């Protein structure tokens, strides 16, 4: 008979994270395939975090909704901090956990929620295993993917008829990200009165952007060796550090929020000089706080975490 596993289903800005505590189980026998038959059919989650404890401390395996493995999950790590805190295992309000992308630090900050420190972002196409056409910006030290709309198939050509190409910033947070910046490019940092009266609002542009269609077209071309988390984000207005965005996660589809995507978006905007070191990334499911001083520094992700349910998985 399988040993019961303690579980918790949590939400981080609408990003649903399932945590399974396998610290007392035989870890070699546990992976997504072994666990899937034991999961409740009605459960809905974006990522699954399989927690264990070894000689080097806490370790976690990360799986997407479809069972594919993931290297990193920012919101998942914050939910893990909430889980450990609930069990009385968050030593002095902080601890470290080994992930497939390396060791990260978790913290509880009074009044501000749970935070995770992720490794410094990389803006190199090789870090995200991108093999498509690109341009390199030597001033920003940033690689951007550039794909002609005609190459992405009839669906994308139909939903983006006025565009000739799609460009996206390439950012690695230990897992691969691509950021599409939208908004009124010529007026994003100008006075609102300069905009045409009949131009759609930025909020409308963001809501209507065919994110799933573009993500599926890029995936079909196998441009990223390990797949990619694709986000679309509005260029921030002048004198604000608040960015509205949507995220389509590999292995999960569009989610209400994505923690590592929030970090990638903030890092991209920061390196472009659009925002300061502290920013808010607003997803449909809620707002995440990102703190990043600049290249070479760890990037902090924070915000509230809500419990949905908990129990034992038999």
MORA-V755363 format. One record per backbone hydrogen bond with DSSP energy under -0.5 kcal/mol. CO is the residue of the C=O (numbers start at 1). NH is the residue of the N-H. E is the energy in kcal/mol with one decimal. If there is no record, write none. Layout:
BEGIN
CO;NH;E, CO;NH;E
END
This chain:
BEGIN
5;313;-3.8, 6;21;-2.9, 7;311;-1.8, 8;10;-0.6, 8;19;-3.0, 9;308;-2.8, 9;309;-1.6, 10;17;-2.9, 11;13;-0.5, 11;306;-2.9, 12;15;-1.7, 14;16;-0.7, 15;12;-2.1, 15;17;-0.5, 16;46;-3.1, 16;47;-1.5, 17;10;-2.9, 17;19;-0.6, 18;49;-3.2, 19;8;-1.9, 20;22;-1.0, 20;51;-2.9, 21;6;-0.6, 22;25;-1.7, 25;27;-1.2, 26;29;-1.8, 27;30;-1.9, 29;31;-0.6, 31;35;-2.0, 32;36;-2.6, 33;37;-0.6, 35;38;-2.1, 35;39;-0.6, 36;39;-1.4, 40;43;-1.5, 46;65;-1.2, 47;18;-2.6, 48;50;-0.6, 48;63;-2.4, 49;20;-2.8, 49;51;-0.8, 50;61;-2.2, 51;22;-2.8, 52;59;-2.8, 54;57;-1.6, 57;54;-2.6, 58;98;-2.6, 59;52;-2.6, 61;50;-3.0, 62;70;-2.4, 63;48;-2.8, 64;67;-2.1, 68;64;-3.2, 70;62;-0.5, 71;101;-1.1, 73;77;-2.3, 74;78;-1.6, 75;79;-2.5, 76;80;-2.1, 77;81;-1.7, 78;82;-1.8, 79;83;-2.4, 80;84;-2.7, 81;85;-2.3, 82;86;-2.1, 83;87;-1.6, 84;89;-3.5, 84;90;-0.6, 85;88;-1.2, 89;91;-1.3, 90;93;-2.2, 91;94;-2.3, 93;108;-2.4, 95;106;-3.3, 96;58;-0.6, 97;99;-0.5, 97;104;-2.6, 98;60;-2.1, 99;102;-1.9, 102;99;-1.9, 104;97;-2.4, 105;117;-2.6, 106;95;-1.8, 107;109;-0.5, 107;115;-3.2, 108;110;-0.5, 109;112;-2.4, 109;113;-1.3, 113;109;-2.9, 114;303;-0.6, 115;107;-2.6, 116;118;-0.7, 116;301;-2.4, 117;105;-1.1, 118;299;-2.2, 122;172;-3.0, 123;143;-1.9, 124;127;-1.1, 124;128;-0.8, 125;128;-0.5, 125;130;-2.3, 126;129;-0.7, 129;225;-2.7, 133;146;-1.9, 135;144;-2.7, 136;138;-0.8, 137;141;-1.8, 137;142;-1.6, 142;137;-3.0, 143;170;-2.2, 144;135;-2.4, 145;168;-2.3, 147;166;-2.9, 148;151;-1.5, 149;152;-1.9, 150;153;-0.6, 153;157;-1.9, 154;158;-2.1, 155;159;-2.0, 156;160;-2.1, 158;161;-0.6, 160;163;-1.2, 164;149;-2.0, 166;147;-2.7, 168;145;-2.7, 169;171;-0.6, 169;179;-2.3, 171;173;-0.5, 171;177;-1.9, 172;122;-1.9, 175;173;-2.6, 176;229;-2.0, 177;171;-2.3, 178;180;-0.5, 178;231;-2.7, 179;169;-2.5, 179;181;-0.6, 180;233;-2.7, 182;235;-2.5, 183;185;-1.4, 184;187;-1.6, 184;188;-1.4, 187;190;-1.9, 191;194;-1.9, 192;195;-1.7, 196;199;-1.2, 201;205;-2.3, 202;206;-2.5, 203;207;-2.5, 204;208;-2.4, 205;209;-0.9, 206;209;-0.5, 209;211;-2.5, 210;214;-2.2, 211;215;-2.8, 212;216;-2.6, 213;217;-2.0, 214;218;-2.5, 215;219;-2.4, 216;220;-2.2, 217;221;-1.0, 218;221;-0.5, 218;223;-1.2, 219;222;-1.5, 223;131;-3.0, 223;225;-0.5, 224;227;-1.3, 228;230;-0.7, 229;178;-2.1, 230;248;-3.1, 231;180;-2.9, 232;246;-2.2, 233;182;-2.7, 237;240;-1.0, 241;280;-2.6, 243;282;-3.6, 244;234;-2.6, 246;232;-1.9, 247;249;-0.5, 247;255;-1.7, 248;230;-2.1, 249;252;-2.0, 249;253;-2.8, 251;66;-1.8, 253;249;-2.9, 255;247;-0.6, 256;285;-2.4, 258;262;-2.1, 259;263;-1.8, 260;264;-2.3, 261;265;-2.9, 262;266;-2.4, 263;267;-2.6, 264;268;-2.3, 265;269;-2.5, 266;270;-2.7, 267;271;-2.5, 268;272;-1.1, 269;274;-2.4, 269;275;-0.7, 270;273;-1.4, 277;292;-3.0, 279;290;-2.6, 280;243;-2.8, 280;282;-0.6, 281;283;-0.7, 281;288;-2.4, 282;245;-2.8, 283;286;-1.0, 286;283;-2.9, 288;281;-2.8, 289;302;-2.7, 290;279;-2.8, 291;300;-2.8, 294;297;-2.1, 299;118;-3.0, 300;291;-2.4, 301;116;-2.1, 302;289;-2.6, 303;114;-2.0, 306;11;-3.1, 309;9;-3.0, 311;7;-2.6, 312;314;-0.6, 313;5;-2.6
END
